[in-house]
Each structure stands twice: as structure tokens, then as C-alpha cells.
Amino acid sequence: MIEEIFEPIEVGAVFRKNLIKPRWFIWKNRKYEVDKVTYIWHDNKGEELIYYFSVASGAALYQLAYYTKKLNWILDKVYLEG
């Protein structure tokens, strides 16, 4: 089941050279540790470059988006089994 969220989140990430690696994020006052980054891609929306990260935390997958012009993070989607 896919649930669209599109809410701002706080993210702890490592920026190294041209790579970004999310380590954890906070959504609704709860901290989620990123167990694994499963996929990374990017897209342009007008002048905005957006990096997308599919990340696993526990039994769920989350889609995080980093907006490079605004320098903010959004939780786009949650993928839950069942």
C-alpha cells in the first residue's frame, strides 16, 4: 500500500563530494533510522533540482525528497506491506 504524505521533515544526512546519504529523519516527532538507501534518482521541476531517496526503516519504505534550491526535505510517500 502506498500512502502519499508530502510533509516537511528533518533529516540527518552526510554530504560527501557529490553524494548525499540520509542517515535518519524525524516525522511527526518520531525519529526513524535509515537502515538502507535502496534507490536514488533526481528530477527537475522548473529551476528546482530535486533528489529522491527510497529508504528502508524497519519494515517500511519511505520516499524522501531533497529540494536543492529551497534546501528542504519532504517525506513524499510511505510504502507499507499489507
N, C-alpha and C positions, 0 to 999 in steps of 0.2 A: 504494500500500500504506500502510495506517495502522498505526502501532505505538503502543500506549498505554504511557506511561512513568511518569507520576505520581511524579517525583523532585524534591526541593528543588533550586533553582538560585539563583545570584547574578545579579542584574540591575542594569544601569546604566540609569536612566530619568530623564526630565525630567518634573517635576510643575509644571504651569503652570495657575493658576486651577483649573478643574475638569477638566483634561485630563491624561492620563498617556501618555507616549510612550517605550516601551522603545527603547534605543539599542544595547545589547549584552547578552549573557548568557553565563554560564560554566556548562558542563555537562561533567562528567567531566574536569575540569582543562583544558578547551579553551574558548577564547573565540570566540563567534560574534557577528559584527557583524550588526545588523538592517539589511538593505537596504531593506525596506519593511514598513510595517504595513498588512496587506491588509483587516483587519476587526476591529472592536472591539464587544463586547457585554458585558452583565452579567447576573448571576443571584443570587438569594438562596438560601442553604441555611440554614434556621433564621434566626438573627440575623446570620449572616455574609453580607456583600455581597462577591461575587467578580467581578472584572473579568477578562475573557478577551481575549486578543490573538492573532490569527493573524498571524504574521510570516514574512517570507521572508528566508532567509540562504543565499546561494549557490543551489543547485538544489533546496533542500528548503524545506518549510513547517513551521513549528512552532506549537504552541498553548501559549501561556504563560498562567498564571492568577495574579492578584494577590489575595490574601486580605486584605481591609481590616481585619478585626478582629485577626488574628494578625500582620499586617504582614509576610507572607512570600510568596515566589514559588514556583510549582511549574511544571515542564515537564510538561504533560498528555499531549501527543501529538506525534508526528513523522509527517509525510506525505512519503513518498518515492515517486518515479516508478519504475515497473518491477515 
